[in-house]
Amino acid sequence: MAFRSMAARLTALPLRWLGIGAGALALAASSLFHGLDSSASAGIPQVKPNTVSRDGPWNVNVLTCRVVTDLSPYKPQKDGDRWFVVIAYVNVTADESQTSIGAIIRIPQVQGLTATGGSRGKPPDHILLVRDGSEVQYLNPGMTERVGFAWEQSPSAPMPSETLVQVYGETLRESALSGNEEWLDLSVHAEVHASIEDRRS
């Protein structure tokens, strides 16, 4: 029941994110504010929200971000902390299941995250299937899943109206070690300026 309750909170996206007309308005607003965005990384494709980034070994469609206080049954390590969640569709395009789902999304501009990270930024604390709230261990090829990438965040962190979401991917090439074709060279393949919804209870 706890998983079902949490899944319902993740699933309750506003209709404007699902409707074509409202989506067009969101894209128009994004164009107005980010046509000359200085935060865009040189050489990295800039993708609008609700647009599929087609890369290997997965396709990713970033829908929205939201801030919530309750992600039951998952509890923050520090009392009073909240959760910053990126919701995206993920479809594995590789021939085999993928376990490195936590490498897909990074949010370099979001402040107050409690996670520690290396050169590729802070990984999410939890990766959840929106349909049932369960923790993602792997995703199978050809099955599109709506996934919530959740970071614990300090309640004092600022909450802008939108933020930069980085989508990572890999390249299928011959490995110098094994001589076999493998997915390698994890790097940023796309950037999305996604809206942030305040869903704190």
N, C-alpha and C positions, 0 to 999 in steps of 0.2 A: 504494500500500500504506500510506503514511503517513496519507493521508486516511482510509482505511478503519479504521486502528487508532484514530485520534482519534475517529472517529464511533462506534466501539464503546464508548469510554470515556464519551462523552456519553449514549449510548443505555442504558447499564447502570443504569437506575433501579431501586431496590428495588421488589419486587412490592407492597409495602404502598401505593405511590403509584398502583398500577393496579387494586388490588382494591377492590371496593365496601365490604366489611366494614371493612377496615383504613382506608380513606379516611374512613369514618364516625367511627372513633376519632380520626383526625387532626383532623377538624372539631370533634369534641367537645372535644379538648384546646385547640384554638384558641379556642373559645367560652369555656372556663374562664379562660384567661389574658388574653383581649382583649375580654371583654364590656364592660369599663369602661376600655379602653385610652386613656391620656391622650395617646398619640402620634398618635392618629387626627386627621386634618386636618378642620377644620370644613367641613361641606357636601360633602365628597368621599365617594362611596359606598365602604364597606368591603366588600371581596369576599373570600370564603374561597378558599384554594388549591384548584386543580382545579375552578374555577368560571369560566364564560365571562363576560368583561366585554364586553358588546355595544355597541360604539361605532363611529363612523366614523373613518377609512375602513377600519377593521379590527376584527375581534373577537379578543380576546386571552384565553388561558387559562394563567395562571401555574401551573406544576406544582411546582417546587422550586428551591432554590439549592444549589450544591455548590462546594467548594473543592478544586482539583486542582493538582498540581505539573507535570503533563505535558499539554500540549495540542499535541503534535507534529502537523504540521510547524511550528506557530507557536511562536516563541521569545520570552520576555520581553526587554524592552530591558535590564533589569538582571539579571545572574546571581543566582540564588537567589530571585527573585521567584516568586510563585505566581499562580494564576488564580482569580478569583471569577466563577462562571458562573450566570446565571439561565436556566432552561429553561422555555419556554412554547410553546404552540400559537398560531400566528398565522394568521388567515384574512382575506384582503383582501375587503372588502365593496363597495368602490368599483367603478366600471365599468372603470377603467383600472389598469394595473400601478402599484405604489407603490415608489418608490426610497428614501424616507425612513424605512426600517425601523429605523435606529439611533436614531430619536427616540422609539420606543415605550416603552422601559423605562429607568427610573432607580432607583438604590439610594442614597438620600440619607443613610442611617444607617451605611452600610458604611465603615469607616475604612481608611486605607492605600492607597487607589487612586492609581495613578500618572498617570492621565488628568487633563487639565485641563478645566474646564468653565465655562460661563457661568451665566446666571440659571436655566437649566433643569437644572443639574447636569452631572455628568461623563458623556459618551457612552461606550458600550462601545468597547474597542480592536478587538474582532473580533465579527462577527455571522455565525454559522455554521449551516448546515443540519445537523441531527443525523443525517439519513439517510446523508450521504456526507462530512461534514466540510468542504464547500466554503464559501467566503466568500459571503455573501448580497449581491448587487448590487441585486436587486429581487424582489418577490413578485407573482405573477399573481393576478387575481381568482378567487375560488371554489376555490382550492387550499389546503387546510389543511396547514401545514408545522410541524414541530417545530423550533424555533430555539433556539440557544444564544447568549446575549448575554454576552460574556466581557470582564472587566476585569483588567488586570494589578494585582497587589496585593502590598504589602510582606509578607514572611514574619513580621514582628513585629506585624502588626495583630491585634487581638483577634478571636476567632471565637465569637460568641454562638450560641445554638441556633437562632435565627431572626432575620429582619430584615424591614424594611418595603420592599416593592417598589411603585413607582409606575407605573401604566399611563397613558400619554398618548394622547390622541385629538384629533380635529379636528371642526369643525362645517361642514356643507355649507350655504353661504349665498352670496348674491350679492356679488361683489367690487365694492367702491367704485371700483376702478381700471379693471377690464375690463368690468364690467356682467354678467359671466357667473357662473354658479354654480361655486364652487370650494371645496375643502376648506381651511379657514382656522382661525385661533384655536387653535393647538396649546396644550393645557393638560392638567393631570392630570384624568383621568376616573374613575379608580378606584385604590384602594390595597389591597394584599394583604400579610398577614403570612405569609411563607413560611419553612418550615424550611430550615436550612443543613446539608447533609451534608458531613462531613469525608472526602474521598476522596483525601487526599494519599498518595502512594506512599512 
